[in-house]
Amino acid sequence: MLLQFSSSTTALCFSKFTPLFSSPSPHRLFLRSQQLKRLVNRTAGMASDCGEGTSAVASSTMVSSASVAPVAGGDRPRIKLEELNWDHSFVRQLPGDPRTDRMPREVLHAFYSNVSPSVEVENPKLVAWSQSVADLLDLDPEEFERSDFPMFFSGATPLVGASTYAQCYGGHQFGTWAGQLGDGRAITLGEVLNLRGERWELQLKGAGKTPYSRFADGLAVLRSSIREFLCSEAMHGLGIPTTRALCLVTTGKFVVRDMFYDGNPKEEPGAIVCRVAQSFIRFGSFQIHASRGKEDLKLVRLLADYTIKHHFPHLENLQQSNTLSFEIPQGDTPTIDLTSNKYAAWAVEVAERTASLIASWQGVGFTHGVLNTDNMSVLGLTIDYGPFGFLDAFDPSFTPNTTDLPGRRYCFANQPDVGLWNVAQFATTLASAELINKDEANYAMERYGTKFMDEYQSIMTRKLGLTKYNKQLISRLLNNLAVDKVDYTNFFRLLCNVKADPTIPEKDLLAPLKAVLLDIGKERKEAWVSWLQTYIEELVSSEVPDEERKAAMNLVNPRYVLRNYLCQSAIDAAEQGDFEEVRRLLKVMERPFDEQPGMEKYARLPPAWAYRPGVGMLSCSS
């Protein structure tokens, strides 16, 4: 069943560079109905092995930074590892695989397979850990100093109370249905209830083979593990909903990887990240069961009930409300109240969370790289940090994934459209299980478009320090940034230094931006002066004092982002046994909006070596 968009469905086409839809403006916000239909029906693409179950991109689903704020310090009780309060609702309430072996196979009629970590270790070492994630679990910081801590979090020594398993799911990869994928190298330890009653799932990535590993080894290397650990925490620092990372340990063993898929494999140090999430359930967790025929459609409902109960409890007992109604412009039933169907209300919330998430990515210049449906969290979290990248020079067609280069399906500009496509697949799955009808599914997709536009416009308005959205001004800005390949992060951080003073001479207008407007000729200088003059007029009309505006802009325009070359510097040192750069980078990225005197080097433009293969762009190999 393919869902059709109604005529009022909207989504964002971020740039004229986007290959999914051509547009005369890089800031065009509306897509016509036929374009949306083509987007939903588009399934052509390149089949890829970029899923967790294929030893490719890491799968994870973690904590929304906005959902639960850690309580810092004070007199809060701290606990030991042995005192963690385990509560395994997922395995207790959902059917599992009757087999317990690791042999790769199709796992039918089950949500998970019980499997223990099997990775070999030799004197594992703790590389780094996150204080804020430890706070979520109420862990005593002294626990990380234990000599046996690396043994627990490499999977070599079982944690008391843990109940380990790998999740079963499927997904569309590059627009093509890939069938069963699953946790091919991620093993969940279980769910922990903290002292505030919050549920957090702990998972070891790189802990060994599972039934979903296929021909892969179930392991992970230090290179990709550092990237995942740091980016999980960096995104949290930016205020973006994300999976989290408690700690990173080396295994003391080597893993063979062909980094560029060019027939030149080499040994790399092995490592394991402990990922933490309220849930690792993803779009593909539902898709796999819907794909297996009528008998398994009941499993879609079962998982939906579980997910709503534990992660969307506010939808369990909805009261009739005008805020949860929508109008259908055609048909016999003009109005449908979402309170009459919790699954429809849930689909809408999943769509809106996804839209809000991707809008926040666009705001900071983050490109995920592998937006397959198995990499989409139903909680609206950033998951699966594989070949990600933050924009350096502004390029809407940028993709950090070498596998994505032929079509750039997952490039920066395409992310909003791909998010909608993925939501459409999720809605189709719910509709096939008769949890929602066509009108409810279409409305969920419409809400995606509306939510995305609202969030994106708000973000861009605040990034410019404006009081109201100005489409034309922002469109011209994005054109200028693309033409001159201006550094995205540094430009917006410096923009706050522009004064709301229309009397500034033309020759001085570019002074606040001279550090990012490099090597531009006379014609381009004129284009920038023209834009700044219009921008200053907007600032004057807003009547916000310069210092007040600057402070507000610095709260939304980060000084620091986790550029790929910064990751690589930390990786190079760590592979030689020096973990200090990983730890320093973690501390910087925990406070990305602060100036942090003495850390200015982490905000520098990328050096020439940053564009070599394996740094600025990566494959799915890890």
Long-range contacts (C-beta under 8 A, 24 or more apart in sequence): 1-428, 1-431, 1-432, 2-40, 2-41, 2-428, 3-40, 3-424, 3-427, 3-428, 3-431, 3-438, 3-441, 3-442, 3-445, 4-37, 4-40, 4-438, 4-442, 5-33, 5-36, 5-37, 5-40, 5-442, 5-445, 5-446, 6-33, 6-328, 6-329, 6-442, 6-446, 7-33, 7-329, 8-329, 8-446, 9-33, 9-36, 9-442, 9-445, 9-446, 9-449, 10-446, 10-449, 10-450, 10-453, 11-36, 11-39, 11-416, 11-417, 11-420, 11-448, 11-449, 11-452, 12-416, 12-417, 12-449, 12-452, 12-453, 12-456, 13-413, 13-416, 13-417, 14-362, 14-396, 14-412, 14-413, 14-414, 14-415, 14-416, 15-396, 15-397, 15-412, 15-413, 15-478, 15-482, 16-396, 17-395, 17-396, 17-397, 17-411, 17-413, 17-482, 18-396, 18-397, 18-411, 18-413, 18-414, 18-417, 19-397, 19-407, 19-408, 19-409, 19-411, 19-414, 20-409, 20-414, 20-417, 20-418, 21-417, 25-475, 26-396, 26-475, 26-478, 26-479, 26-482, 27-471, 27-474, 27-475, 27-478, 29-453, 29-456, 29-457, 29-471, 31-417, 31-449, 36-420, 36-445, 39-417, 39-420, 39-421, 39-424, 40-420, 40-421, 40-424, 40-445, 42-175, 42-421, 43-172, 43-175, 43-176, 43-177, 44-175, 44-176, 45-173, 45-174, 45-175, 45-176, 45-407, 45-409, 46-174, 46-175, 46-176, 46-403, 46-406, 46-407, 46-409, 47-173, 47-174, 47-176, 47-178, 48-173, 48-174, 48-178, 48-372, 48-403, 48-620, 49-173, 49-620, 50-173, 50-174, 50-370, 50-372, 50-386, 50-401, 50-403, 50-620, 51-171, 51-173, 51-178, 51-181, 51-184, 51-372, 51-374, 51-375, 52-181, 52-182, 52-183, 52-184, 52-185, 52-186, 52-212, 52-374, 52-384, 53-180, 53-181, 53-182, 53-183, 53-184, 53-212, 53-213, 53-214, 53-216, 54-181, 54-184, 54-214, 54-216, 55-184, 55-185, 55-213, 55-214, 55-216, 55-217, 55-218, 55-219, 55-622, 56-386, 56-620, 56-621, 56-622, 57-369, 57-370, 57-372, 57-375, 57-384, 57-386, 57-387, 57-620, 57-622, 58-186, 58-205, 58-220, 58-224, 58-228, 58-273, 58-384, 58-385, 58-386, 58-622, 59-183, 59-186, 59-205, 59-280, 59-282, 59-374, 59-375, 59-383, 59-384, 60-186, 60-203, 60-205, 60-228, 60-232, 60-243, 60-275, 60-277, 60-280, 60-383, 60-384, 60-385, 61-243, 61-277, 61-278, 61-279, 61-280, 61-281, 61-282, 61-377, 61-379, 61-381, 61-383, 62-232, 62-242, 62-243, 62-244, 62-245, 62-275, 62-276, 62-277, 62-278, 62-381, 62-382, 62-383, 63-133, 63-136, 63-200, 63-236, 63-241, 63-242, 63-243, 63-244, 63-276, 63-277, 63-278, 63-381, 64-241, 64-242, 64-278, 64-379, 64-380, 64-381, 65-235, 65-236, 65-239, 65-240, 65-241, 65-242, 66-239, 66-241, 67-241, 67-278, 68-136, 68-198, 68-278, 70-132, 70-135, 70-136, 71-135, 71-196, 72-135, 76-138, 76-195, 77-138, 77-195, 78-138, 78-139, 78-140, 78-141, 79-138, 79-139, 79-140, 80-139, 80-140, 80-143, 81-139, 81-143, 81-146, 81-149, 81-152, 81-159, 81-160, 82-160, 84-137, 84-139, 84-159, 84-160, 84-161, 84-192, 85-192, 85-193, 85-194, 86-161, 86-162, 86-163, 86-190, 86-191, 86-192, 86-193, 87-190, 87-191, 87-192, 87-193, 87-199, 88-163, 88-190, 88-191, 89-191, 89-199, 89-306, 89-310, 90-165, 90-188, 90-191, 90-201, 90-306, 91-163, 91-165, 91-190, 93-306, 94-302, 94-303, 94-306, 95-299, 95-302, 96-165, 97-168, 97-211, 99-211, 101-211, 102-208, 102-209, 102-210, 102-211, 102-213, 103-211, 104-209, 104-211, 104-212, 104-213, 104-214, 104-215, 105-211, 106-180, 107-168, 107-180, 107-182, 107-211, 107-212, 108-292, 108-296, 109-295, 109-296, 109-299, 110-168, 111-167, 111-168, 111-285, 111-299, 111-303, 112-165, 112-166, 112-167, 112-168, 112-188, 113-165, 113-166, 113-168, 113-210, 113-211, 113-212, 114-163, 114-164, 114-165, 115-164, 115-165, 115-166, 115-187, 115-210, 115-211, 116-155, 116-158, 116-164, 116-187, 117-154, 117-155, 117-156, 117-164, 117-187, 117-204, 117-207, 117-208, 118-155, 118-207, 118-208, 118-209, 118-218, 119-154, 119-155, 119-156, 119-206, 119-207, 119-208, 119-218, 119-219, 119-251, 119-253, 119-270, 119-272, 120-251, 120-253, 121-150, 121-151, 121-154, 121-155, 121-156, 121-251, 121-252, 121-253, 122-251, 122-252, 122-253, 123-252, 124-150, 124-151, 124-154, 124-156, 124-249, 124-250, 124-251, 124-252, 125-150, 125-249, 125-250, 125-252, 125-579, 126-150, 126-153, 126-247, 126-248, 126-249, 127-222, 127-226, 127-229, 127-247, 127-248, 127-249, 127-250, 127-271, 127-574, 127-579, 127-582, 128-229, 128-247, 128-248, 128-579, 128-582, 128-583, 128-586, 129-246, 129-247, 129-248, 130-233, 130-244, 130-245, 130-246, 130-247, 130-586, 132-233, 132-236, 132-244, 132-590, 133-233, 133-244, 133-245, 133-246, 133-276, 134-246, 136-194, 136-198, 136-200, 136-244, 136-276, 137-192, 137-194, 137-200, 137-246, 137-276, 138-194, 138-195, 144-247, 149-247, 150-249, 150-250, 153-204, 153-246, 153-247, 153-249, 153-272, 153-274, 154-204, 154-207, 154-249, 154-251, 154-272, 155-187, 155-204, 155-207, 155-208, 155-272, 159-189, 161-190, 162-189, 162-190, 162-202, 163-189, 163-190, 164-188, 164-189, 164-190, 166-210, 166-211, 166-212, 167-280, 167-281, 167-285, 168-212, 168-285, 168-288, 169-282, 169-284, 169-285, 169-287, 169-288, 169-374, 170-284, 170-287, 170-288, 170-291, 170-374, 171-282, 171-283, 171-284, 171-287, 171-288, 171-372, 171-373, 171-374, 171-375, 172-284, 172-287, 172-372, 172-373, 172-374, 172-422, 172-425, 173-372, 173-374, 174-372, 174-404, 174-407, 174-409, 174-410, 175-409, 175-421, 177-291, 178-372, 178-374, 179-288, 179-291, 180-212, 180-288, 181-212, 181-284, 181-288, 181-374, 182-210, 182-211, 182-212, 183-210, 183-212, 184-209, 184-210, 184-212, 184-213, 184-214, 184-216, 184-218, 185-209, 185-210, 185-213, 185-216, 185-217, 185-218, 185-219, 185-220, 186-210, 186-275, 186-280, 188-280, 198-278, 199-278, 199-279, 199-310, 200-276, 200-277, 200-278, 201-276, 201-277, 201-278, 201-279, 201-280, 202-246, 202-274, 202-275, 202-276, 203-274, 203-275, 203-276, 203-277, 203-280, 204-272, 204-273, 204-274, 204-275, 205-272, 205-273, 205-274, 205-275, 206-251, 206-270, 206-271, 206-272, 206-273, 207-272, 217-255, 219-251, 219-255, 219-270, 220-255, 220-270, 220-271, 220-272, 220-273, 220-622, 221-255, 221-257, 221-268, 221-269, 221-270, 221-271, 221-622, 222-250, 222-268, 222-269, 222-270, 222-271, 222-571, 222-574, 222-575, 223-259, 223-268, 223-571, 223-575, 223-622, 224-386, 224-621, 224-622, 225-271, 225-272, 225-273, 225-622, 226-271, 226-567, 226-570, 226-571, 226-574, 226-582, 227-385, 227-388, 227-567, 227-571, 228-273, 228-275, 228-385, 229-273, 229-582, 229-586, 230-562, 230-567, 230-570, 230-582, 230-585, 230-586, 230-589, 231-385, 231-388, 231-562, 231-567, 232-273, 232-275, 232-385, 233-586, 233-589, 233-590, 234-561, 234-562, 234-589, 234-590, 234-592, 235-366, 235-382, 237-589, 237-590, 237-591, 237-592, 238-360, 238-364, 238-558, 238-561, 238-592, 239-360, 240-357, 240-360, 240-361, 240-364, 240-366, 240-382, 241-353, 241-356, 241-357, 241-360, 241-379, 241-380, 241-381, 241-382, 242-381, 242-382, 242-383, 243-275, 243-276, 243-277, 243-377, 243-381, 243-382, 243-383, 243-385, 244-275, 244-276, 244-277, 245-273, 245-274, 245-275, 245-276, 246-274, 246-275, 246-276, 247-273, 247-274, 248-272, 248-273, 248-274, 248-582, 249-274, 257-621, 257-622, 258-621, 259-614, 259-618, 259-619, 259-621, 260-402, 260-613, 260-614, 260-619, 260-621, 261-619, 261-621, 268-575, 269-574, 269-575, 277-379, 277-381, 277-383, 278-311, 278-379, 279-307, 279-310, 279-311, 279-377, 279-378, 279-379, 280-377, 280-383, 281-307, 281-311, 281-377, 281-378, 281-379, 282-373, 282-374, 282-375, 282-376, 282-377, 282-378, 282-383, 283-373, 283-374, 283-376, 283-378, 283-422, 283-425, 283-426, 283-429, 284-372, 284-373, 284-374, 284-376, 285-378, 286-378, 286-426, 286-429, 286-430, 286-433, 287-373, 287-425, 287-426, 287-429, 290-429, 290-432, 290-433, 297-432, 297-433, 297-434, 298-433, 300-429, 300-430, 300-432, 300-433, 300-435, 301-433, 301-435, 304-343, 304-346, 304-430, 304-433, 304-435, 307-346, 307-378, 308-342, 308-343, 308-346, 311-378, 311-379, 312-346, 312-349, 315-342, 315-345, 315-346, 315-349, 316-342, 318-342, 318-345, 326-443, 326-446, 328-439, 328-443, 331-439, 333-439, 336-439, 336-440, 336-443, 338-440, 341-435, 341-436, 341-440, 343-430, 343-435, 343-436, 343-440, 344-435, 344-436, 344-437, 344-440, 344-443, 344-444, 347-426, 347-427, 347-430, 347-435, 347-436, 347-440, 347-441, 347-444, 348-443, 348-444, 348-447, 350-378, 350-380, 350-423, 350-426, 350-444, 351-423, 351-426, 351-427, 351-444, 351-445, 351-447, 351-448, 351-451, 352-380, 352-447, 352-448, 352-451, 353-379, 353-380, 354-380, 354-419, 354-422, 354-423, 354-448, 355-416, 355-419, 355-423, 355-447, 355-448, 355-449, 355-451, 355-452, 355-455, 356-380, 356-451, 356-452, 356-455, 357-381, 357-382, 357-419, 358-415, 358-416, 358-419, 358-452, 359-416, 359-451, 359-452, 359-455, 359-456, 359-459, 360-455, 360-459, 361-415, 362-412, 362-415, 362-416, 362-456, 362-459, 363-456, 363-459, 363-460, 363-463, 363-556, 364-390, 364-489, 364-558, 364-561, 365-390, 365-391, 365-394, 365-412, 365-488, 365-489, 365-561, 366-390, 366-391, 366-561, 367-391, 367-398, 367-399, 367-400, 367-410, 367-411, 367-412, 367-415, 368-410, 368-415, 369-399, 369-400, 369-401, 369-404, 369-410, 369-618, 370-401, 370-403, 370-404, 370-410, 370-620, 371-410, 371-415, 371-418, 371-419, 371-422, 373-422, 373-425, 373-426, 376-422, 376-426, 378-426, 386-618, 386-620, 386-622, 387-617, 387-618, 387-619, 387-620, 389-564, 389-616, 389-617, 390-488, 390-489, 390-561, 390-562, 390-563, 390-564, 391-488, 391-489, 392-487, 392-488, 392-563, 392-605, 392-606, 392-610, 392-616, 393-485, 393-486, 393-487, 393-488, 394-478, 394-481, 394-482, 394-485, 394-486, 394-487, 394-488, 394-491, 395-482, 395-485, 396-478, 396-482, 399-617, 400-564, 400-616, 400-617, 400-618, 401-617, 401-618, 401-619, 401-620, 402-613, 402-617, 402-618, 402-619, 403-619, 403-620, 405-617, 416-452, 416-456, 419-448, 419-452, 420-445, 420-448, 420-449, 420-452, 423-448, 459-556, 462-552, 462-553, 462-556, 463-492, 463-495, 463-553, 463-556, 463-557, 464-495, 464-535, 464-538, 464-553, 465-495, 465-496, 465-539, 465-542, 465-544, 465-549, 465-550, 465-552, 465-553, 466-538, 466-539, 466-542, 467-542, 467-544, 468-542, 470-538, 473-531, 473-534, 473-535, 473-538, 476-531, 476-534, 477-531, 477-535, 480-524, 480-527, 480-528, 480-531, 483-524, 483-527, 484-517, 484-520, 484-524, 484-528, 486-516, 486-517, 487-516, 487-605, 489-557, 489-558, 489-560, 489-561, 489-603, 490-515, 490-516, 490-603, 490-605, 491-516, 492-553, 492-557, 493-554, 493-557, 493-558, 493-559, 493-603, 495-553, 495-557, 496-549, 496-550, 496-553, 496-554, 496-557, 497-550, 498-532, 498-535, 498-536, 498-539, 499-536, 499-546, 500-536, 500-539, 500-540, 500-542, 500-544, 500-546, 500-549, 501-536, 501-540, 502-533, 502-536, 502-537, 502-540, 504-536, 509-533, 554-593, 555-593, 556-593, 557-593, 558-592, 558-593, 559-592, 559-593, 559-594, 559-595, 559-596, 559-603, 560-588, 560-589, 560-592, 560-596, 560-599, 560-602, 560-603, 561-589, 561-592, 562-589, 563-606, 563-610, 564-606, 564-610, 564-615, 564-616, 564-618, 565-606, 565-607, 565-609, 565-610, 565-615, 565-616, 566-602, 568-610, 568-614, 568-615
